[in-house]
Amino acid sequence: MSVSPLRASGRRSFKWTPYLLIAPALLYLLLFFAWPMTQAIQLAAWEKHGLLSLRDSPGEEGSVGTIEQGTSISVMERRVVPLPVEESDGSDIWFFVEGKDEGGGEVRGWLPESRVRIRETDSSGTPVLGTVRPRLGASAGQGTVLHERPDELGEPVGELSARAEATILRRCSQEVWYRVEGTSGGKTASGWARGRNLQVYADGDSGRVGIGDTGRFTLLHIHRMLKDRFFRSALWTTFLLMLLIIPVQLVLAIVMALVIQSRIRFSLVFLAIFAIPLAASDLAVGIVWSSIFTQNGFLNSLLYSLGLISSPQPYLTAATRHWILVAVWIAEVWRATSLVMVIIVSGLQAISQEVLEAAELFGATLWQRVRYVILPLLKPSIQVALILRTILALQVFAVVIALGGGDVVTVLANETYRQYYALRNMNAAAAYSGLILLLSMVSAVFYLRTVRGGEEAIS
Amino acid sequence: MKMRVKGTRALAALLALSAVLWGGAAFASGLSDLVFFSTQFAPVEEQAKFREILKDGGFDYTADSNDGPMIDLVIAETKADKGTLGLIGALHGSFPPLQQANALANLVDLAEDLGESREFAPAYLQTGLLGSEDTLYYIPWMQATYIMAANKKALDYLPEGVDLNTITYSQLADWSKALYEAKGGPLLGLPHAGLFQRFLQGYLWPSFTGGMVSKFQSVDAIAMLEWVKSDLWPYVHPESINYNLMHEPLLKEEVWVAFDHTARLLPAFSEKPDEFVAFPAPAGPAGLGYMPVIVGLAISKAAPDPEAAKQAIEYLTRPGVQARVLNELGFFPAVGGVDTSHLPKGIAMQMEAVNTQASAPNAIAALLPVGLGARGGEINQIFRNAFDRTVLNGEDVGKVLEEEAANLQLLMDETGAPAWPPDPASDGPSKVLSR
């Protein structure tokens, strides 16, 4: 019985090297792929404040039921729960103050912290003296009412005018709780909730759940994306542009690559000219093409000077949106064909001269050589080019903005941007970007399965 | 080898020199190291002018007209509790997301202190409260609004008996039609790629219906959109969908009549004050709806040096400094007592139009949305949808308004935003009235 040398050595010592070599790649994947992906999925499918837990009694933590954020509620009872000042986490602090009212009479009572500007504190940091803050805006000029207990519904016991001095005698912290009842998702729940989670209307009997305290899985954001007015047109335009751009680019790029590879005179000059758009940013390209197509642009002045039109024609308008699409198509083809070309050129250079010479020797015409030798051997490069190009086509953005303003003709990437920047809806933006990612992955898998490698094809 | 040593030495010398120069420049300028980020005054010419004004107070600033990066930065800095941004200057609408993220310091005491030496309009302080009672999220810095501008050549085609200072929407349509027929093309321009939502929320809806949210789908609103579609839009320049800043097509004479933000029309008035006239927005059947714009100064909770930021706010709200900003940059003061007697011609023209607009007997001030939190952008999109779907895409007006009204009501219900003027005050979320 023989032991394979590999297994024998494996038993003797564990080989760390391959794992060490792969570690940076794993770290990279975790940091730049897995982590942002989970964040994005969470943004798209998680509602952070979706539910409000109701409690058995004020101050208690156990939940006796939940209601959804935004649900209308009826308020049955209100209770003020005092808390030690040290324990208050953002809950209301009240000061018991003493001061002189307008008539010079001494008044004492409770004021919420927000109405007092602290002027002096003692050695331990406890405020001892303040002034009453003036009211701003619509209620400017009004005084501030003192209450008999630390509660805004407490009986008024006096009034201090703006900037009046107030000696702080005591302070306390309190939280307002409400016993509420509301129906959401077909279920009625009742229980106690903190005032800061609720929006109670002026009548005191009704209100709504302002902000929940429990997260939940939700399809709301994805639903919002699907229901978005721009969703369908963005998806459709993106696909249409892909269909229009990619085949044209592929053919053009192969022709360009063959021209360069043919070693005719000045082929390097051609390469340089073809490669120029690679250096331009897509927004710059969009602006250049918009200055061509705009009403007083180069295209119209050319047509006008040739006598083909009698007055400048507007192209980039809502009524002629097909022209916007055509302009985007031309600009994108001009901009990104060279990228495909570079990949194809490198693929062409990898084809051995001997194979080509052999084909020529057997009397294959140029067309036959392209069709039966070059193209099959180019398949791996074409595959890479197609994957890259499709992913880039899903990201078309700046050119569309520059040529059409982004409202009349829109694409998926533009909608992601609109949701994030204009609407500041990160959740719907995450849903959109998730869709783009999904489409990119599906297209990559599609190309990997349909455009097979060159070796088997030639055999 | 020798060459390389030489090259390295030269590089080191260059680095040393630039370090000395840079340090020297910083020392010589004597500017505070406060980082002031402004979404206003982003164009290069404005930056140069505003930088001069700030320099006299010992400050400098950075500008980017997009508020997205600023909002992200401030929220991230607050979360990390480690800040670089000292002072934020932005439009009213940029602040609610920051309020929502609890990222802004309360400036109520600063307002009290500043109030001793200057007078803020109570209405602007009210908007700075962002719907709260006692938290002032920003100090009003400047104000602006939207008005109309016209090339003087267009005045020849003004229909008889029309006074620009009391122009109505139907007169504007007649005028645009006359221009179209005389010149063979539409010459009225609207900034559809710019701040067009304000034209809808603050001008069209209030002027025709008297409300903004409440009358969103009213019979008057249907009639208005039908009218815009048939009587106004045909005479609006179709490239309006690409217009962002209206001074550009005005100066290029692509359009002769335009509506936009005062700051975005100003270059036309300043460059060629003799060729343009400024006039108030038209009035509709319900009145002259208009929208004041407020720019505020705020301090992030994570600001590294709040005292320096407060000094900068004090400097920027001095009446003298506000007068310079008005003179050179065309933003109107937020404090009283600013000398307006020696304004450049272009700005004086705008100021007159703004005053005529605000003091019109039938004026309806439509305020910016409040209480929508981070979702303030959605209301803009709903108004834009209503317009685009009906006027641009030709969908049925009644049906579109009904659908978008449902979205609007949903937004109000989800955010719980109480009504703001011109809509009547509400108890609970704003209501979109049914027809």
Contacts between the chains, C-beta under 8 A, distances in Angstrom:
chain1	res1	chain2	res2	distance
A	69	B	414	7.8
A	70	B	413	5.9
A	70	B	414	5.1
A	70	B	416	7.5
A	114	B	133	7.5
A	114	B	134	4.0
A	114	B	135	7.3
A	115	B	134	6.7
A	117	B	108	7.9
A	117	B	109	5.4
A	117	B	112	7.1
A	133	B	108	5.9
A	133	B	109	7.3
A	133	B	112	6.6
A	133	B	134	7.0
A	134	B	112	5.7
A	134	B	115	7.3
A	136	B	108	6.8
A	136	B	111	6.4
A	136	B	122	7.3
A	136	B	125	4.4
A	136	B	126	6.9
A	136	B	128	7.6
A	136	B	129	6.3
A	136	B	136	6.1
A	137	B	122	5.7
A	137	B	123	7.5
A	137	B	125	4.8
A	137	B	126	3.0
A	137	B	127	7.8
A	137	B	128	7.7
A	137	B	129	5.4
A	138	B	122	7.1
A	138	B	126	5.1
A	140	B	122	4.8
A	140	B	125	7.4
A	163	B	112	7.7
A	199	B	416	4.9
A	199	B	428	7.9
A	201	B	427	5.0
A	201	B	428	4.9
A	202	B	427	5.3
A	203	B	427	6.7
A	206	B	428	7.4
A	207	B	428	7.6
A	208	B	413	7.7
A	208	B	416	5.6
A	208	B	428	7.0
A	208	B	429	7.4
A	210	B	416	6.1
A	229	B	385	5.3
A	229	B	389	7.2
A	290	B	242	7.7
A	294	B	239	7.0
A	294	B	242	7.6
A	295	B	239	5.7
A	295	B	254	6.6
A	296	B	252	6.7
A	296	B	254	6.6
A	311	B	184	6.8
A	311	B	185	7.2
A	314	B	237	7.8
A	314	B	238	5.1
A	314	B	239	5.4
A	316	B	239	6.2
A	316	B	241	7.7
A	316	B	242	5.8
A	317	B	238	3.4
A	317	B	239	5.7
A	317	B	241	6.3
A	318	B	238	6.6
A	318	B	241	5.1
A	318	B	392	4.5
A	319	B	238	5.7
A	320	B	238	7.6
A	404	B	241	7.4
A	404	B	242	7.2
A	405	B	192	7.0
A	405	B	193	4.0
A	405	B	241	5.1
A	405	B	242	4.7
A	405	B	244	8.0
A	406	B	193	7.6
A	407	B	192	7.1
A	407	B	193	7.1
A	407	B	241	6.4
A	407	B	384	7.4
A	407	B	388	6.4
A	408	B	241	5.4
A	408	B	388	7.9
A	408	B	392	6.9
A	418	B	381	7.9
A	420	B	68	7.2
A	421	B	66	7.1
A	421	B	68	4.2
A	422	B	377	4.8
A	422	B	380	7.3
A	422	B	381	7.1
A	423	B	375	7.2
A	423	B	377	3.9
A	423	B	378	5.3
A	423	B	381	6.0
A	424	B	68	7.8
A	424	B	71	7.3
A	424	B	97	5.5
A	424	B	374	5.0
A	424	B	375	7.0
A	424	B	376	7.4
A	424	B	377	5.3
A	425	B	374	7.9
A	425	B	375	6.9
A	425	B	377	7.5
A	425	B	378	7.1
